């Protein structure tokens, strides 16, 4: 029989210390796993928040571009209204004097003013059409980008379903 260098109570104390150390280790491992799970959850929340921020930023930028476009359209319309008011005022004055003096020069000037006004309206409409063309091109680009991304994601999903 082998004799221990420790007495029974010492050996029992050592066993108790070992059991306590194992329980402490189990508790620490449990806390570690809980902390890791919480960390993963926080990382996931951060990723989600970043994606939301990107969406909001993109939306804000789109809205700002839309506002700038609307401001430009507003300015164009304001100028067009101002030109129309001036044209009307000029035509009224010219017609009032034409009736009195029946001067053909005044009639030609009035016709020239009308032509100039129509030309200004044509230029404004041309600028507006250009803005619409640019917006259409941008929309087509966004559509193509989205379509390609959708095809990529479909292919990715199909590849996952195959494997």
Backbone as CSV, one residue per row, in Angstrom:
resi,resn,N_x,N_y,N_z,CA_x,CA_y,CA_z,C_x,C_y,C_z
1,UNK,0.828,-1.170,0.000,0.000,0.000,0.000,0.879,1.243,0.000
2,UNK,0.444,2.246,-0.741,1.211,3.481,-0.872,0.683,4.464,0.140
3,UNK,1.614,5.082,0.805,1.224,6.082,1.800,1.381,7.455,1.217
4,UNK,0.431,8.304,1.451,0.468,9.672,0.969,1.234,10.533,1.942
5,UNK,1.849,11.543,1.401,2.568,12.474,2.265,1.611,13.433,2.963
6,UNK,0.344,13.399,2.527,-0.655,14.285,3.105,-1.588,13.485,3.991
7,UNK,-2.062,14.161,5.009,-3.042,13.511,5.872,-4.384,13.527,5.175
8,UNK,-5.336,12.781,5.724,-6.662,12.693,5.131,-7.322,14.073,5.026
9,UNK,-7.227,14.870,6.028,-7.855,16.191,6.005,-7.155,17.105,5.002
10,UNK,-5.823,16.976,4.890,-5.108,17.781,3.913,-5.505,17.370,2.493
11,UNK,-5.576,16.054,2.279,-5.980,15.542,0.962,-7.403,16.001,0.648
12,UNK,-8.290,15.983,1.617,-9.675,16.441,1.428,-9.696,17.926,1.105
13,UNK,-8.867,18.694,1.794,-8.769,20.140,1.523,-8.276,20.401,0.092
14,UNK,-7.292,19.616,-0.319,-6.740,19.766,-1.668,-7.819,19.417,-2.698
15,UNK,-8.564,18.320,-2.471,-9.665,17.944,-3.364,-10.703,19.068,-3.432
16,UNK,-11.000,19.609,-2.275,-11.974,20.704,-2.216,-11.464,21.915,-3.001
17,UNK,-10.198,22.222,-2.869,-9.613,23.339,-3.613,-9.655,23.073,-5.120
18,UNK,-9.367,21.820,-5.503,-9.428,21.450,-6.925,-10.857,21.599,-7.439
19,UNK,-11.831,21.103,-6.672,-13.244,21.235,-7.073,-13.641,22.703,-7.178
20,UNK,-13.217,23.499,-6.209,-13.528,24.932,-6.243,-12.894,25.596,-7.469
21,UNK,-11.651,25.206,-7.781,-10.959,25.768,-8.940,-11.677,25.360,-10.229
22,UNK,-12.149,24.109,-10.303,-12.877,23.648,-11.495,-14.213,24.392,-11.638
23,UNK,-14.911,24.592,-10.514,-16.163,25.345,-10.559,-15.911,26.782,-11.004
24,UNK,-14.845,27.378,-10.480,-14.468,28.739,-10.858,-14.137,28.797,-12.347
25,UNK,-13.405,27.795,-12.840,-13.057,27.731,-14.255,-14.320,27.594,-15.116
26,UNK,-15.268,26.768,-14.687,-16.527,26.610,-15.425,-17.301,27.919,-15.458
27,UNK,-17.354,28.598,-14.326,-18.049,29.883,-14.259,-17.382,30.904,-15.174
28,UNK,-16.060,30.949,-15.167,-15.324,31.887,-16.018,-15.561,31.560,-17.494
29,UNK,-15.551,30.273,-17.845,-15.818,29.872,-19.242,-17.231,30.274,-19.661
30,UNK,-18.192,30.097,-18.751,-19.576,30.495,-19.056,-19.662,31.998,-19.282
31,UNK,-19.010,32.765,-18.407,-19.012,34.221,-18.552,-18.312,34.634,-19.852
32,UNK,-17.236,33.932,-20.198,-16.513,34.214,-21.430,-17.427,33.970,-22.634
33,UNK,-18.131,32.845,-22.647,-19.047,32.536,-23.755,-20.164,33.580,-23.837
34,UNK,-20.677,33.981,-22.689,-21.724,35.015,-22.674,-21.182,36.323,-23.237
35,UNK,-19.977,36.681,-22.838,-19.373,37.926,-23.323,-19.122,37.850,-24.832
36,UNK,-18.688,36.696,-25.317,-18.459,36.535,-26.756,-19.771,36.636,-27.529
37,UNK,-20.815,36.030,-27.001,-22.128,36.114,-27.647,-22.594,37.560,-27.688
38,UNK,-22.427,38.256,-26.583,-22.823,39.665,-26.524,-21.984,40.495,-27.504
39,UNK,-20.700,40.195,-27.610,-19.815,40.899,-28.531,-20.266,40.688,-29.972
40,UNK,-20.611,39.457,-30.323,-21.100,39.172,-31.677,-22.393,39.927,-31.950
41,UNK,-23.246,39.982,-30.963,-24.501,40.709,-31.117,-24.230,42.193,-31.340
42,UNK,-23.305,42.750,-30.596,-22.948,44.163,-30.735,-22.337,44.412,-32.112
43,UNK,-21.455,43.509,-32.567,-20.861,43.659,-33.899,-21.945,43.640,-34.969
44,UNK,-22.885,42.732,-34.817,-23.996,42.647,-35.775,-24.803,43.940,-35.776
45,UNK,-25.060,44.477,-34.590,-25.792,45.744,-34.483,-25.018,46.891,-35.130
46,UNK,-23.711,46.895,-34.974,-22.877,47.938,-35.577,-22.947,47.843,-37.097
47,UNK,-22.852,46.633,-37.628,-22.930,46.444,-39.081,-24.283,46.921,-39.587
48,UNK,-25.325,46.550,-38.887,-26.680,46.959,-39.278,-26.816,48.486,-39.231
49,UNK,-26.288,49.090,-38.189,-26.357,50.546,-38.045,-25.577,51.229,-39.175
50,UNK,-24.433,50.672,-39.537,-23.642,51.251,-40.630,-24.413,51.164,-41.953
51,UNK,-25.052,50.017,-42.176,-25.842,49.865,-43.403,-26.987,50.874,-43.420
52,UNK,-27.645,51.030,-42.279,-28.731,52.015,-42.191,-28.197,53.425,-42.459
53,UNK,-27.037,53.728,-41.900,-26.428,55.041,-42.104,-26.113,55.266,-43.583
54,UNK,-25.583,54.236,-44.246,-25.282,54.361,-45.670,-26.564,54.614,-46.469
55,UNK,-27.629,53.899,-46.133,-28.900,54.091,-46.829,-29.420,55.507,-46.603
56,UNK,-29.360,55.967,-45.369,-29.855,57.304,-45.037,-29.009,58.363,-45.750
57,UNK,-27.699,58.180,-45.738,-26.808,59.132,-46.399,-27.093,59.180,-47.896
58,UNK,-27.239,58.010,-48.499,-27.549,57.945,-49.929,-28.880,58.624,-50.220
59,UNK,-29.869,58.345,-49.390,-31.190,58.956,-49.570,-31.094,60.470,-49.442
60,UNK,-30.350,60.932,-48.433,-30.180,62.375,-48.230,-29.511,63.016,-49.433
61,UNK,-28.469,62.358,-49.966,-27.774,62.908,-51.131,-28.707,62.979,-52.336
62,UNK,-29.519,61.934,-52.510,-30.489,61.948,-53.618,-31.487,63.089,-53.446
63,UNK,-31.952,63.273,-52.233,-32.909,64.349,-51.963,-32.270,65.717,-52.188
64,UNK,-31.007,65.858,-51.800,-30.314,67.133,-52.019,-30.173,67.414,-53.512
65,UNK,-29.848,66.375,-54.307,-29.759,66.560,-55.757,-31.123,66.948,-56.326
66,UNK,-32.162,66.304,-55.818,-33.516,66.619,-56.285,-33.870,68.063,-55.942
67,UNK,-33.508,68.503,-54.747,-33.777,69.887,-54.333,-33.038,70.855,-55.254
68,UNK,-31.771,70.564,-55.558,-31.003,71.435,-56.443,-31.650,71.493,-57.829
69,UNK,-32.101,70.345,-58.297,-32.774,70.305,-59.598,-34.050,71.147,-59.564
70,UNK,-34.820,71.006,-58.488,-36.048,71.788,-58.363,-35.753,73.284,-58.261
71,UNK,-34.680,73.637,-57.563,-34.306,75.053,-57.475,-33.958,75.599,-58.851
72,UNK,-33.208,74.803,-59.621,-32.840,75.237,-60.967,-34.093,75.403,-61.830
73,UNK,-35.006,74.457,-61.735,-36.257,74.557,-62.487,-37.059,75.780,-62.048
74,UNK,-37.052,76.047,-60.744,-37.761,77.202,-60.206,-37.191,78.501,-60.776
75,UNK,-35.864,78.587,-60.804,-35.218,79.784,-61.346,-35.558,79.961,-62.824
76,UNK,-35.555,78.867,-63.556,-35.894,78.938,-64.984,-37.317,79.449,-65.156
77,UNK,-38.233,78.899,-64.379,-39.634,79.318,-64.483,-39.803,80.776,-64.064
78,UNK,-39.053,81.193,-63.032,-39.116,82.585,-62.599,-38.674,83.515,-63.718
79,UNK,-37.570,83.181,-64.372,-37.075,83.996,-65.476,-38.072,84.003,-66.625
80,UNK,-38.662,82.847,-66.881,-39.649,82.747,-67.953,-40.858,83.634,-67.658
81,UNK,-41.318,83.634,-66.433,-42.457,84.475,-66.038,-42.087,85.947,-66.163
82,UNK,-40.893,86.289,-65.719,-40.438,87.677,-65.815,-40.374,88.122,-67.284
83,UNK,-39.827,87.272,-68.139,-39.771,87.608,-69.566,-41.175,87.754,-70.152
84,UNK,-42.067,86.876,-69.755,-43.444,86.951,-70.269,-44.123,88.238,-69.817
85,UNK,-43.891,88.643,-68.566,-44.479,89.891,-68.070,-43.941,91.086,-68.858
86,UNK,-42.628,91.096,-69.069,-42.021,92.194,-69.828,-42.532,92.210,-71.265
87,UNK,-42.656,91.026,-71.844,-43.174,90.916,-73.212,-44.594,91.453,-73.284
88,UNK,-45.425,91.044,-72.338,-46.811,91.503,-72.329,-46.881,93.015,-72.165
89,UNK,-46.095,93.532,-71.243,-46.060,94.971,-71.014,-45.623,95.710,-72.277
90,UNK,-44.583,95.200,-72.924,-44.089,95.834,-74.148,-45.140,95.780,-75.254
91,UNK,-45.731,94.622,-75.424,-46.749,94.475,-76.476,-47.932,95.403,-76.214
92,UNK,-48.363,95.496,-74.950,-49.480,96.396,-74.620,-49.126,97.837,-74.961
93,UNK,-47.895,98.229,-74.620,-47.492,99.606,-74.918,-47.403,99.829,-76.418
94,UNK,-46.830,98.881,-77.100,-46.695,99.023,-78.551,-48.057,99.036,-79.238
95,UNK,-48.946,98.186,-78.815,-50.273,98.153,-79.425,-51.036,99.441,-79.150
96,UNK,-50.819,100.001,-77.979,-51.488,101.259,-77.651,-50.993,102.371,-78.577
97,UNK,-49.703,102.399,-78.863,-49.160,103.443,-79.737,-49.425,103.147,-81.205
98,UNK,-49.516,101.863,-81.571,-49.780,101.503,-82.963,-51.167,101.999,-83.365
99,UNK,-52.101,101.870,-82.492,-53.456,102.318,-82.795,-53.521,103.804,-83.055
100,UNK,-52.678,104.564,-82.410,-52.703,106.014,-82.557,-51.972,106.465,-83.815
101,UNK,-50.801,105.926,-84.021,-49.997,106.445,-85.127,-49.975,105.515,-86.331
102,UNK,-50.407,104.293,-86.142,-50.394,103.245,-87.169,-49.051,103.204,-87.902
103,UNK,-48.002,103.206,-87.110,-46.653,103.179,-87.636,-46.246,101.720,-87.852
104,UNK,-45.847,101.361,-89.053,-45.466,99.981,-89.358,-44.174,99.589,-88.653
105,UNK,-43.331,100.560,-88.383,-42.083,100.277,-87.677,-42.388,99.725,-86.278
106,UNK,-43.357,100.303,-85.632,-43.747,99.850,-84.295,-44.312,98.424,-84.352
107,UNK,-45.058,98.108,-85.398,-45.623,96.765,-85.551,-44.491,95.750,-85.714
108,UNK,-43.506,96.106,-86.523,-42.360,95.218,-86.730,-41.600,95.030,-85.417
109,UNK,-41.420,96.102,-84.651,-40.745,96.010,-83.356,-41.523,95.097,-82.407
110,UNK,-42.826,95.237,-82.404,-43.656,94.386,-81.549,-43.530,92.932,-81.974
111,UNK,-43.553,92.705,-83.294,-43.402,91.335,-83.794,-42.026,90.780,-83.422
112,UNK,-41.012,91.643,-83.514,-39.654,91.231,-83.120,-39.602,90.873,-81.645
113,UNK,-40.296,91.648,-80.833,-40.325,91.368,-79.389,-41.005,90.034,-79.126
114,UNK,-42.090,89.774,-79.859,-42.789,88.497,-79.705,-41.859,87.356,-80.117
115,UNK,-41.151,87.541,-81.232,-40.215,86.503,-81.691,-39.112,86.279,-80.661
116,UNK,-38.586,87.356,-80.099,-37.541,87.233,-79.077,-38.067,86.493,-77.855
117,UNK,-39.289,86.799,-77.489,-39.890,86.135,-76.333,-40.074,84.646,-76.603
118,UNK,-40.560,84.339,-77.805,-40.749,82.927,-78.164,-39.399,82.217,-78.195
119,UNK,-38.373,82.900,-78.693,-37.037,82.324,-78.718,-36.542,82.062,-77.292
120,UNK,-36.784,82.988,-76.383,-36.372,82.823,-74.974,-37.097,81.623,-74.366
121,UNK,-38.381,81.497,-74.676,-39.145,80.350,-74.161,-38.597,79.049,-74.739
122,UNK,-38.224,79.094,-76.028,-37.657,77.912,-76.665,-36.359,77.516,-75.973
123,UNK,-35.494,78.491,-75.696,-34.221,78.216,-75.010,-34.468,77.634,-73.617
124,UNK,-35.438,78.203,-72.903,-35.755,77.702,-71.568,-36.260,76.266,-71.658
125,UNK,-37.109,75.981,-72.633,-37.627,74.618,-72.801,-36.490,73.665,-73.170
126,UNK,-35.551,74.153,-73.981,-34.408,73.337,-74.378,-33.546,72.990,-73.154
127,UNK,-33.327,73.967,-72.279,-32.558,73.726,-71.055,-33.282,72.727,-70.160
128,UNK,-34.579,72.899,-70.051,-35.376,71.988,-69.229,-35.302,70.572,-69.798
129,UNK,-35.358,70.443,-71.117,-35.252,69.142,-71.762,-33.893,68.523,-71.479
130,UNK,-32.857,69.324,-71.466,-31.516,68.826,-71.166,-31.451,68.285,-69.738
131,UNK,-32.082,68.994,-68.807,-32.127,68.543,-67.408,-32.845,67.202,-67.324
132,UNK,-33.937,67.077,-68.046,-34.699,65.824,-68.046,-33.863,64.701,-68.648
133,UNK,-33.097,65.000,-69.716,-32.237,63.984,-70.327,-31.189,63.490,-69.334
134,UNK,-30.585,64.415,-68.599,-29.574,64.045,-67.605,-30.211,63.183,-66.516
135,UNK,-31.389,63.568,-66.064,-32.082,62.788,-65.035,-32.424,61.397,-65.556
136,UNK,-32.839,61.311,-66.813,-33.155,60.021,-67.416,-31.912,59.149,-67.503
137,UNK,-30.809,59.731,-67.907,-29.555,58.975,-67.998,-29.150,58.453,-66.623
138,UNK,-29.281,59.306,-65.604,-28.935,58.895,-64.240,-29.854,57.766,-63.784
139,UNK,-31.126,57.855,-64.098,-32.081,56.817,-63.715,-31.757,55.510,-64.425
140,UNK,-31.389,55.596,-65.723,-31.018,54.384,-66.453,-29.795,53.722,-65.833
141,UNK,-28.805,54.539,-65.449,-27.602,54.006,-64.812,-27.952,53.304,-63.505
142,UNK,-28.783,53.930,-62.697,-29.197,53.330,-61.429,-29.950,52.029,-61.672
143,UNK,-30.809,52.014,-62.702,-31.574,50.813,-63.026,-30.639,49.677,-63.427
144,UNK,-29.669,49.986,-64.311,-28.732,48.955,-64.762,-27.901,48.427,-63.594
145,UNK,-27.458,49.323,-62.742,-26.675,48.920,-61.573,-27.490,48.004,-60.677
146,UNK,-28.730,48.373,-60.435,-29.602,47.577,-59.585,-29.892,46.226,-60.233
147,UNK,-30.112,46.233,-61.561,-30.402,44.991,-62.272,-29.200,44.046,-62.185
148,UNK,-27.994,44.572,-62.384,-26.792,43.744,-62.301,-26.608,43.185,-60.898
149,UNK,-26.853,44.012,-59.901,-26.728,43.564,-58.514,-27.743,42.457,-58.222
150,UNK,-28.973,42.621,-58.723,-30.006,41.616,-58.532,-29.614,40.305,-59.205
151,UNK,-29.085,40.373,-60.425,-28.636,39.162,-61.111,-27.511,38.492,-60.335
152,UNK,-26.579,39.297,-59.827,-25.478,38.745,-59.042,-26.003,38.025,-57.810
153,UNK,-26.936,38.655,-57.116,-27.488,38.048,-55.909,-28.277,36.786,-56.240
154,UNK,-29.025,36.795,-57.359,-29.751,35.589,-57.775,-28.778,34.459,-58.064
155,UNK,-27.697,34.775,-58.779,-26.688,33.756,-59.083,-26.064,33.220,-57.803
156,UNK,-25.817,34.102,-56.865,-25.219,33.706,-55.589,-26.166,32.778,-54.821
157,UNK,-27.449,33.127,-54.805,-28.443,32.298,-54.135,-28.563,30.946,-54.838
158,UNK,-28.581,30.958,-56.183,-28.661,29.715,-56.948,-27.463,28.834,-56.662
159,UNK,-26.277,29.443,-56.580,-25.056,28.688,-56.289,-25.131,28.055,-54.904
160,UNK,-25.673,28.774,-53.939,-25.816,28.238,-52.585,-26.823,27.098,-52.564
161,UNK,-27.906,27.245,-53.351,-28.930,26.200,-53.392,-28.412,24.941,-54.063
162,UNK,-27.498,25.063,-55.017,-26.937,23.908,-55.704,-26.047,23.117,-54.769
163,UNK,-25.256,23.818,-53.953,-24.307,23.119,-53.081,-24.943,22.570,-51.856
